[in-house]
Amino acid sequence: MNQLNESVKELTEYQQPEYKANIVDLNNQGKQMERVQERIADVEQTPKKETNYSQEMKSGKKDDNQETRSLVQQQGQEKQWIIKQTMFVRINSKKNVSEFYTIKEMIGQGGFGKVYKVVHRQTGMIRAMKLILKSKLKKEDQEKLLEETSILMDIDHPNIVKLYEMYQDDNSYFLISEYCDGGELFEKIKFVLILTEKEIASYMKQILSAVSYCHSKGIVHRDLKPENILFDSKNQGAALKIIDFGASAKLVNDEKLNKRIGTPFYVAPEVLNGSYDEKCDIWSLGVLLYILLCGYPPFFGHSEGEVLAKVRKGTYQFDSNDWSRVSMQAKDLIRRMLFYDPSARINASEAQQHAWISNNKAKGQVNNLSLKRLQDFDSKNKLKYAILQFITVQVVSSQEKDDLLKIFQDIDKNGDGTVSKEELLAAYLKIYKGDALAAQHIVEELFPQLDANKSGKVDFSEFVTASINRDRTLSKKKIEQSFKLFDLDGNGYITKQEINELFGNEIDEKMWEDILKDCDTNKDGMISLNEFITLLESKIQQNPKLL
């Protein structure tokens, strides 16, 4: 009993998520750190006019632009603009963050800096700001920060926290991200006496979907634990969001990772052995599921060394005093996730399809009217589409997307956080009552419109952009907030220069003229608020009965 009490005490000591602050490097300090990639050295040699971080991020955007230009040259046609998720993260290297955000309160603190709740001055939108002190960062830490932001810029999943903007000055980096006020999953474990298996299965499905999505992109989180998973609101049924990618890494050419990094209770044995892949995340989630079901970890010790020794052995048990009422299916999933041999361990996609997850899944049904609404969607005007997607990413909150999220998840049968052409076809077959020809015809025409970034799948933001309801979601307040995000100098007009600043100088004269034809009623070459509303109304058909 004393051991159980100590275990609970150990787990309930509060730690605020912070970039690398909760990460325990399991290497001895004397061991040499991983070599910093050549790009950071190049960045340090750049002229002092711009900071290292600015140069790095701008070079990334320049690569994207070069890719687009090459595509145009190869095709010899009108400019083919590939819309990428990275476009919707604003890089404001030369601007003072305090001009745009007001600090309300500190919500976290760690060894590298602080996390604040902030309010956007022009729009009133609430966000989180992670302030990272440059003086606290070694070269390898700076490289990890670049890696973390690069990964977050490219992620589009409803259960992963969204990065919005990045600033820096001489002393600090500032990362502006989605604000989640529902608290940590860790806190839920502490204060809720009983969680039902259905609740826990819902949590695990969301987490596994996000992890499956990351793994499909070659991203390994490497520090999954309850402290790094937040509820997006205090509402009943709030969605979970994975945060803190400070320990994450990308797999390249199926090579194994070797950095010994993680949190002792959750780290996989193969990480301690210095050769591992994405399956280390599954082990961590197996530990998490074990804790959610019984309240203490499978590998407990009174010291870090003792914990790691037990992790290396990988043996654990289901004490009948605590596990007699837990279903056999739940215990079976844990066994599969904590299988010692990573090659035989279940993967994230397979875990989502496990009987325990499926049997505890909430019943959902695709809204026929919503799918029919998708048929009216047209993304041929890429700039107009990019403006609308920018709004859905930056302005529309997670709670306001909730209805669409449920529909999206019901279509996404394999739970990887994207919709494939086959999954979309299956959904349309239902509403057309098995008429394969009609469903196939619609999907063949519709899918290329939805898949704006040409990834071969429909991401969540792409789905929301196509499905968004003008009357329910884009209220007058939301439109005004959106306008202010585009009106960078605050003079009441959106110019081509401001659009180009947001979208990486991708907008040519013809694209701008096409937009002005739809909304520039006074022919002054700029877009006012009323003209901006006209532009959106020409994009979104008004139909209050939908959704």
C-alpha positions as CSV (number, residue, x, y, z in Angstrom):
1,M,0.0,0.0,0.0
2,N,2.9,2.4,0.8
3,Q,4.3,1.7,-2.6
4,L,1.0,2.5,-4.2
5,N,0.7,5.8,-2.3
6,E,4.2,6.8,-3.3
7,S,3.4,6.0,-6.9
8,V,0.3,8.3,-6.9
9,K,2.3,11.0,-5.1
10,E,5.0,10.8,-7.7
11,L,2.5,11.1,-10.5
12,T,0.5,13.9,-9.1
13,E,3.4,16.3,-8.6
14,Y,2.5,19.1,-11.1
15,Q,4.8,20.0,-13.9
16,Q,3.9,22.7,-16.4
17,P,4.5,21.8,-20.0
18,E,7.4,23.9,-21.3
19,Y,9.7,23.6,-24.3
20,K,12.1,20.8,-23.2
21,A,11.5,21.7,-19.5
22,N,9.9,18.3,-18.9
23,I,12.3,16.4,-21.1
24,V,14.9,14.3,-19.3
25,D,18.0,13.6,-21.4
26,L,18.9,10.1,-20.5
27,N,22.4,10.4,-21.8
28,N,25.2,11.1,-19.3
29,Q,26.1,14.8,-19.5
30,G,29.6,13.8,-20.5
31,K,28.4,12.2,-23.7
32,Q,28.6,14.3,-26.8
33,M,25.3,15.8,-28.1
34,E,24.0,15.0,-31.5
35,R,25.8,17.1,-34.2
36,V,23.8,20.2,-35.2
37,Q,22.7,20.1,-38.8
38,E,24.6,22.2,-41.3
39,R,21.8,24.6,-41.8
40,I,22.2,26.1,-38.3
41,A,25.8,26.8,-39.1
42,D,24.8,28.5,-42.3
43,V,22.2,30.6,-40.4
44,E,24.8,31.8,-37.9
45,Q,27.0,33.1,-40.7
46,T,24.2,35.2,-42.2
47,P,24.4,39.1,-42.0
48,K,23.3,40.7,-38.8
49,K,20.4,42.5,-40.5
50,E,18.2,39.6,-39.8
51,T,18.2,37.1,-36.9
52,N,19.2,33.5,-37.3
53,Y,15.7,32.3,-36.7
54,S,14.3,34.7,-39.4
55,Q,16.8,33.5,-41.9
56,E,16.0,29.9,-41.2
57,M,12.3,30.2,-41.5
58,K,12.5,32.5,-44.6
59,S,14.8,30.1,-46.3
60,G,12.1,27.5,-45.8
61,K,9.5,29.6,-47.4
62,K,11.9,30.4,-50.2
63,D,12.2,26.7,-50.9
64,D,8.4,26.4,-51.1
65,N,8.3,29.3,-53.6
66,Q,11.1,27.8,-55.7
67,E,9.2,24.5,-55.8
68,T,6.1,26.3,-57.1
69,R,8.0,28.3,-59.7
70,S,9.7,25.1,-61.0
71,L,6.2,23.5,-61.4
72,V,5.1,26.5,-63.4
73,Q,8.1,26.3,-65.6
74,Q,7.7,22.6,-66.2
75,Q,4.0,22.9,-67.1
76,G,4.4,26.0,-69.2
77,Q,0.9,27.1,-68.1
78,E,-0.8,29.6,-65.9
79,K,0.7,29.7,-62.4
80,Q,-0.1,26.5,-60.4
81,W,-0.1,27.5,-56.8
82,I,0.2,24.6,-54.3
83,I,-1.4,25.7,-51.1
84,K,0.6,24.4,-48.1
85,Q,-0.2,24.3,-44.4
86,T,3.0,26.3,-43.7
87,M,1.4,29.3,-45.4
88,F,-1.0,29.8,-42.5
89,V,1.7,30.3,-39.9
90,R,2.8,33.9,-39.8
91,I,6.5,34.7,-39.3
92,N,6.9,38.2,-37.9
93,S,10.6,38.2,-37.2
94,K,11.1,42.0,-37.4
95,K,8.0,43.0,-35.4
96,N,7.6,43.7,-31.7
97,V,5.2,41.1,-30.3
98,S,3.9,43.6,-27.7
99,E,2.5,45.7,-30.4
100,F,0.2,42.9,-31.3
101,Y,-0.5,41.0,-28.1
102,T,-1.4,42.0,-24.5
103,I,-0.2,39.6,-21.8
104,K,-3.0,38.6,-19.4
105,E,-1.4,36.1,-17.1
106,M,1.4,33.6,-16.8
107,I,0.1,30.0,-17.1
108,G,3.4,28.1,-17.0
109,Q,7.1,28.4,-16.3
110,G,10.1,26.2,-16.9
111,G,13.9,26.3,-17.3
112,F,13.8,27.9,-20.7
113,G,11.1,30.6,-20.2
114,K,7.5,31.1,-19.6
115,V,4.0,30.5,-21.1
116,Y,1.4,33.3,-21.1
117,K,-2.2,33.7,-21.9
118,V,-2.3,36.6,-24.3
119,V,-5.0,38.6,-26.2
120,H,-4.6,39.8,-29.8
121,R,-4.9,43.6,-29.6
122,Q,-6.9,44.1,-32.8
123,T,-9.2,41.1,-32.8
124,G,-9.5,40.3,-29.1
125,M,-8.7,36.6,-29.8
126,I,-7.2,34.7,-26.9
127,R,-4.0,32.7,-27.5
128,A,-1.1,31.2,-25.7
129,M,2.4,32.6,-26.0
130,K,5.5,30.6,-25.2
131,L,8.5,32.9,-24.4
132,I,11.8,31.2,-24.8
133,L,14.9,32.9,-23.5
134,K,17.8,32.8,-26.0
135,S,20.3,33.0,-23.1
136,K,19.0,29.6,-21.8
137,L,19.5,27.8,-25.2
138,K,22.6,26.0,-26.3
139,K,23.2,25.5,-30.0
140,E,21.6,22.1,-29.9
141,D,18.6,23.5,-28.1
142,Q,18.2,26.2,-30.7
143,E,18.3,23.6,-33.4
144,K,15.6,21.6,-31.6
145,L,13.5,24.7,-31.4
146,L,13.8,25.1,-35.2
147,E,12.9,21.5,-35.7
148,E,9.9,21.8,-33.4
149,T,8.5,24.9,-35.1
150,S,9.1,23.3,-38.5
151,I,7.2,20.3,-37.5
152,L,4.3,22.3,-36.0
153,M,4.0,24.5,-39.1
154,D,3.4,21.5,-41.3
155,I,0.8,19.7,-39.0
156,D,-2.9,19.9,-39.6
157,H,-4.8,17.7,-37.2
158,P,-7.7,18.4,-34.9
159,N,-6.0,16.8,-31.9
160,I,-2.7,18.6,-32.2
161,V,-2.2,22.2,-30.9
162,K,-2.1,24.7,-33.7
163,L,0.8,27.1,-34.1
164,Y,-0.2,30.5,-35.4
165,E,2.7,32.9,-35.3
166,M,6.4,33.3,-34.5
167,Y,8.2,36.4,-33.3
168,Q,11.6,37.1,-31.9
169,D,13.8,39.9,-30.5
170,D,17.4,40.1,-29.3
171,N,16.6,38.2,-26.1
172,S,13.7,35.8,-26.8
173,Y,11.7,33.7,-29.2
174,F,7.9,34.0,-29.0
175,L,5.6,31.2,-30.3
176,I,1.9,32.1,-30.5
177,S,-0.3,29.1,-30.5
178,E,-3.8,27.8,-29.8
179,Y,-5.0,28.5,-26.2
180,C,-6.4,25.4,-24.5
181,D,-8.1,26.3,-21.2
182,G,-9.5,22.9,-20.3
183,G,-6.4,21.9,-18.4
184,E,-4.1,18.9,-18.6
185,L,-5.2,15.3,-18.9
186,F,-2.8,14.9,-16.0
187,E,-5.1,17.0,-13.9
188,K,-8.1,14.8,-14.9
189,I,-6.3,11.8,-13.5
190,K,-5.6,13.6,-10.3
191,F,-9.0,15.0,-9.5
192,V,-11.5,12.6,-11.1
193,L,-12.0,9.5,-8.9
194,I,-13.5,7.3,-11.6
195,L,-13.1,7.4,-15.3
196,T,-15.3,5.0,-17.3
197,E,-13.8,2.8,-19.9
198,K,-15.9,4.6,-22.5
199,E,-14.4,8.0,-21.5
200,I,-10.9,6.6,-21.5
201,A,-11.4,4.9,-24.9
202,S,-12.6,8.3,-26.3
203,Y,-9.5,9.9,-25.0
204,M,-7.2,7.2,-26.4
205,K,-8.9,7.3,-29.8
206,Q,-8.2,11.0,-30.1
207,I,-4.6,10.6,-29.0
208,L,-4.0,7.6,-31.3
209,S,-5.5,9.5,-34.3
210,A,-3.0,12.4,-33.7
211,V,-0.1,10.0,-33.2
212,S,-1.1,7.9,-36.3
213,Y,-1.1,11.2,-38.3
214,C,2.3,12.1,-37.0
215,H,3.7,8.7,-37.8
216,S,2.4,8.8,-41.3
217,K,4.5,12.0,-41.8
218,G,7.6,10.3,-40.2
219,I,7.2,12.4,-37.0
220,V,8.0,10.7,-33.7
221,H,6.9,12.7,-30.6
222,R,9.1,10.9,-28.1
223,D,7.6,12.5,-24.9
224,L,3.9,11.5,-24.8
225,K,2.5,11.7,-21.3
226,P,-0.6,13.2,-19.6
227,E,1.2,16.5,-18.9
228,N,1.6,17.0,-22.7
229,I,-2.1,16.5,-23.5
230,L,-4.6,19.3,-22.9
231,F,-8.4,19.7,-23.2
232,D,-9.2,22.5,-25.6
233,S,-12.0,23.8,-23.3
234,K,-13.7,23.2,-20.0
235,N,-16.9,22.0,-21.7
236,Q,-18.2,18.5,-21.4
237,G,-16.8,16.4,-24.2
238,A,-13.9,18.8,-24.9
239,A,-11.4,17.6,-27.5
240,L,-7.8,16.6,-26.5
241,K,-4.8,18.3,-28.0
242,I,-1.2,17.0,-28.0
243,I,1.4,19.7,-27.2
244,D,5.1,20.2,-26.8
245,F,7.0,18.8,-29.8
246,G,10.3,19.9,-28.3
247,A,11.6,16.3,-28.1
248,S,10.2,15.2,-31.5
249,A,12.2,14.0,-34.4
250,K,11.6,13.0,-38.0
251,L,12.5,9.6,-39.4
252,V,14.6,9.8,-42.5
253,N,14.8,6.9,-44.9
254,D,13.6,4.4,-42.3
255,E,16.8,5.0,-40.3
256,K,16.6,4.3,-36.5
257,L,16.7,7.2,-34.0
258,N,19.4,6.9,-31.3
259,K,19.0,9.9,-29.0
260,R,18.2,8.7,-25.4
261,I,15.4,11.1,-24.5
262,G,12.1,11.0,-22.8
263,T,10.4,10.9,-19.4
264,P,11.3,7.9,-17.2
265,F,7.8,6.5,-16.5
266,Y,6.9,6.6,-20.2
267,V,10.1,6.0,-22.1
268,A,10.3,2.8,-24.1
269,P,13.1,0.2,-23.4
270,E,14.4,0.5,-27.0
271,V,15.0,4.2,-26.4
272,L,17.2,3.3,-23.5
273,N,19.1,0.9,-25.8
274,G,19.7,3.7,-28.3
275,S,18.0,2.3,-31.4
276,Y,14.3,2.9,-32.0
277,D,11.5,4.2,-34.3
278,E,8.0,5.5,-34.0
279,K,6.9,2.4,-32.0
280,C,8.4,4.1,-28.9
281,D,5.4,6.4,-28.9
282,I,3.1,3.4,-28.8
283,W,4.8,2.2,-25.7
284,S,4.4,5.6,-24.0
285,L,0.6,5.5,-24.9
286,G,0.4,2.0,-23.4
287,V,1.8,3.3,-20.2
288,L,-0.7,6.2,-20.4
289,L,-3.6,3.8,-20.9
290,Y,-2.5,1.7,-18.0
291,I,-2.4,4.8,-15.7
292,L,-5.8,6.0,-16.9
293,L,-7.3,2.7,-16.0
294,C,-5.8,2.2,-12.6
295,G,-4.2,5.5,-11.4
296,Y,-0.5,4.4,-11.2
297,P,2.2,3.5,-13.7
298,P,3.2,-0.1,-14.7
299,F,6.9,0.6,-14.0
300,F,7.3,2.2,-10.6
301,G,10.4,3.0,-8.6
302,H,11.5,5.3,-5.8
303,S,14.3,6.8,-7.9
304,E,14.8,7.5,-11.6
305,G,17.4,4.7,-11.8
306,E,15.0,2.2,-10.3
307,V,12.2,3.2,-12.7
308,L,14.6,2.9,-15.7
309,A,15.8,-0.5,-14.6
310,K,12.2,-1.8,-14.5
311,V,11.5,-0.2,-17.9
312,R,14.6,-2.1,-19.3
313,K,13.1,-5.4,-18.1
314,G,9.7,-4.5,-19.4
315,T,7.8,-6.7,-17.0
316,Y,4.6,-5.5,-15.3
317,Q,1.4,-7.0,-13.9
318,F,-2.3,-6.4,-13.5
319,D,-2.9,-6.5,-9.7
320,S,-6.3,-8.1,-9.2
321,N,-7.1,-5.5,-6.4
322,D,-7.1,-2.8,-9.0
323,W,-7.7,-4.6,-12.3
324,S,-10.5,-7.1,-11.5
325,R,-13.2,-4.7,-12.9
326,V,-11.3,-3.7,-16.0
327,S,-12.3,-5.4,-19.2
328,M,-10.2,-8.1,-20.8
329,Q,-10.3,-6.1,-24.1
330,A,-8.7,-3.1,-22.3
331,K,-6.0,-5.3,-20.8
332,D,-5.4,-6.9,-24.2
333,L,-4.8,-3.5,-25.9
334,I,-2.3,-2.6,-23.1
335,R,-0.4,-5.9,-23.7
336,R,-0.2,-5.2,-27.4
337,M,1.0,-1.6,-26.8
338,L,3.6,-2.7,-24.2
339,F,4.9,-5.6,-26.3
340,Y,8.6,-5.6,-25.6
341,D,9.7,-6.2,-29.2
342,P,8.9,-3.1,-31.1
343,S,8.6,-4.9,-34.4
344,A,5.8,-7.0,-33.0
345,R,4.2,-4.1,-31.1
346,I,0.9,-2.8,-32.4
347,N,1.0,0.5,-34.4
348,A,-1.2,3.5,-33.9
349,S,-3.6,2.7,-36.8
350,E,-4.0,-0.9,-35.6
351,A,-4.6,0.3,-32.0
352,Q,-7.4,2.5,-33.2
353,Q,-9.1,-0.5,-34.8
354,H,-8.8,-2.6,-31.7
355,A,-12.0,-4.1,-30.4
356,W,-11.8,-2.1,-27.1
357,I,-11.7,1.2,-29.0
358,S,-14.4,0.2,-31.5
359,N,-16.8,-1.2,-28.8
360,N,-16.6,2.0,-26.8
361,K,-16.9,4.3,-29.8
362,A,-19.6,7.0,-29.7
363,K,-22.3,6.4,-32.3
364,G,-22.0,8.9,-35.2
365,Q,-23.7,9.5,-38.4
366,V,-22.6,11.5,-41.4
367,N,-24.8,14.5,-42.1
368,N,-26.2,14.1,-45.6
369,L,-26.8,17.8,-46.1
370,S,-23.2,18.5,-45.2
371,L,-21.9,16.1,-47.8
372,K,-24.2,17.5,-50.4
373,R,-22.8,21.0,-49.5
374,L,-19.3,19.8,-50.3
375,Q,-20.5,19.2,-53.9
376,D,-21.0,22.9,-54.3
377,F,-17.4,23.7,-53.3
378,D,-15.0,25.2,-55.8
379,S,-11.3,25.9,-55.1
380,K,-10.3,26.9,-58.6
381,N,-9.6,30.4,-57.5
382,K,-6.6,29.6,-55.3
383,L,-6.1,33.0,-53.7
384,K,-9.8,33.2,-52.6
385,Y,-9.5,29.7,-51.3
386,A,-6.3,30.5,-49.4
387,I,-8.0,33.5,-47.8
388,L,-10.8,31.3,-46.6
389,Q,-8.5,28.6,-45.3
390,F,-6.5,31.2,-43.5
391,I,-9.7,32.3,-41.7
392,T,-10.7,28.7,-40.8
393,V,-7.2,28.1,-39.4
394,Q,-6.6,31.4,-37.6
395,V,-10.0,32.7,-36.5
396,V,-12.5,29.8,-36.3
397,S,-12.1,28.1,-32.9
398,S,-11.9,24.4,-32.2
399,Q,-15.3,24.6,-30.5
400,E,-16.9,26.2,-33.5
401,K,-15.6,23.4,-35.7
402,D,-17.0,20.7,-33.4
403,D,-19.9,19.7,-35.6
404,L,-17.6,19.4,-38.6
405,L,-15.1,17.5,-36.6
406,K,-17.6,14.8,-35.8
407,I,-18.6,14.5,-39.4
408,F,-14.9,14.4,-40.5
409,Q,-14.1,11.7,-37.9
410,D,-17.0,9.6,-39.0
411,I,-15.8,9.7,-42.6
412,D,-12.2,9.0,-41.5
413,K,-12.7,5.3,-40.9
414,N,-9.0,4.4,-40.3
415,G,-8.7,7.3,-37.9
416,D,-5.4,8.7,-39.3
417,G,-6.7,12.3,-39.2
418,T,-7.2,12.6,-43.0
419,V,-9.9,11.6,-45.5
420,S,-8.8,9.5,-48.4
421,K,-10.7,9.3,-51.7
422,E,-11.9,5.8,-50.8
423,E,-13.3,7.0,-47.4
424,L,-15.0,9.9,-49.1
425,L,-16.5,7.5,-51.7
426,A,-17.8,5.2,-49.0
427,A,-19.5,8.2,-47.4
428,Y,-21.2,9.2,-50.6
429,L,-22.3,5.6,-51.3
430,K,-24.3,5.8,-48.2
431,I,-26.2,9.0,-49.1
432,Y,-26.7,7.8,-52.6
433,K,-28.0,4.5,-51.3
434,G,-25.4,2.3,-53.1
435,D,-25.6,4.1,-56.5
436,A,-21.9,3.5,-57.3
437,L,-21.9,5.4,-60.6
438,A,-23.4,8.6,-59.1
439,A,-21.1,8.5,-56.0
440,Q,-18.0,7.8,-58.1
441,H,-18.8,10.7,-60.5
442,I,-19.1,13.1,-57.6
443,V,-16.0,12.0,-55.8
444,E,-13.9,12.1,-58.9
445,E,-14.8,15.7,-59.5
446,L,-14.9,16.8,-55.9
447,F,-11.8,15.2,-54.4
448,P,-9.2,17.3,-56.4
449,Q,-11.1,20.4,-55.2
450,L,-10.9,19.4,-51.6
451,D,-7.3,18.3,-51.7
452,A,-5.9,21.8,-52.2
453,N,-2.3,20.9,-51.1
454,K,-2.3,17.9,-53.5
455,S,-1.2,15.5,-50.7
456,G,-3.5,12.8,-51.9
457,K,-5.7,13.1,-48.9
458,V,-8.1,15.7,-47.4
459,D,-6.7,17.3,-44.3
460,F,-9.0,18.6,-41.5
461,S,-8.5,22.3,-42.4
462,E,-9.3,21.6,-46.0
463,F,-12.5,19.8,-45.0
464,V,-13.5,22.7,-42.7
465,T,-12.8,25.3,-45.4
466,A,-15.0,23.4,-47.9
467,S,-17.8,22.8,-45.4
468,I,-17.8,26.1,-43.5
469,N,-21.2,27.6,-43.0
470,R,-21.5,31.3,-43.7
471,D,-24.4,31.9,-41.4
472,R,-23.4,29.7,-38.4
473,T,-19.6,30.0,-38.3
474,L,-18.6,33.2,-40.0
475,S,-20.5,35.8,-38.0
476,K,-20.0,39.5,-38.5
477,K,-17.5,39.5,-35.6
478,K,-15.5,36.6,-37.1
479,I,-15.3,38.4,-40.5
480,E,-14.2,41.6,-38.8
481,Q,-11.5,39.7,-36.9
482,S,-10.4,38.1,-40.1
483,F,-10.2,41.4,-41.9
484,K,-8.0,42.8,-39.2
485,L,-5.5,39.9,-39.6
486,F,-5.1,40.7,-43.3
487,D,-5.0,44.5,-42.8
488,L,-1.5,44.5,-41.4
489,D,-1.0,48.2,-41.1
490,G,-4.5,48.8,-39.7
491,N,-5.5,51.5,-42.2
492,G,-8.9,49.9,-43.1
493,Y,-7.8,48.3,-46.4
494,I,-6.2,45.1,-47.6
495,T,-3.5,45.5,-50.3
496,K,-1.7,43.1,-52.5
497,Q,1.5,43.8,-50.6
498,E,-0.2,42.7,-47.3
499,I,-1.6,39.6,-48.9
500,N,1.9,38.8,-50.3
501,E,3.4,39.3,-46.8
502,L,1.1,36.7,-45.4
503,F,1.4,34.2,-48.3
504,G,5.1,34.4,-49.0
505,N,5.1,36.6,-52.1
506,E,3.2,34.0,-54.1
507,I,0.5,36.4,-55.4
508,D,1.0,37.6,-59.0
509,E,-0.8,40.4,-60.7
510,K,-3.4,38.2,-62.4
511,M,-4.4,36.4,-59.2
512,W,-4.9,39.8,-57.4
513,E,-6.9,41.2,-60.4
514,D,-9.2,38.1,-60.3
515,I,-9.9,38.7,-56.6
516,L,-10.6,42.4,-57.2
517,K,-13.1,41.6,-59.9
518,D,-15.2,39.8,-57.3
519,C,-15.2,42.5,-54.7
520,D,-13.5,45.8,-55.5
521,T,-16.6,47.8,-56.2
522,N,-15.0,51.3,-56.1
523,K,-12.0,50.2,-58.3
524,D,-9.4,51.6,-56.0
525,G,-7.2,48.4,-56.2
526,M,-7.7,47.7,-52.5
527,I,-10.2,45.7,-50.4
528,S,-12.3,47.4,-47.7
529,L,-14.2,45.6,-44.9
530,N,-17.5,45.7,-46.9
531,E,-15.7,44.5,-50.0
532,F,-14.1,41.7,-47.9
533,I,-17.6,40.6,-46.8
534,T,-18.6,40.6,-50.5
535,L,-15.7,38.4,-51.3
536,L,-16.6,35.9,-48.6
537,E,-20.2,35.9,-49.6
538,S,-19.3,35.1,-53.2
539,K,-17.3,32.1,-51.9
540,I,-19.7,30.8,-49.3
541,Q,-23.3,30.1,-50.3
542,Q,-25.7,31.2,-47.5
543,N,-27.9,28.3,-46.4
544,P,-28.9,28.3,-42.7
545,K,-30.5,24.8,-43.0
546,L,-27.2,23.1,-43.6
547,L,-25.3,21.5,-40.7
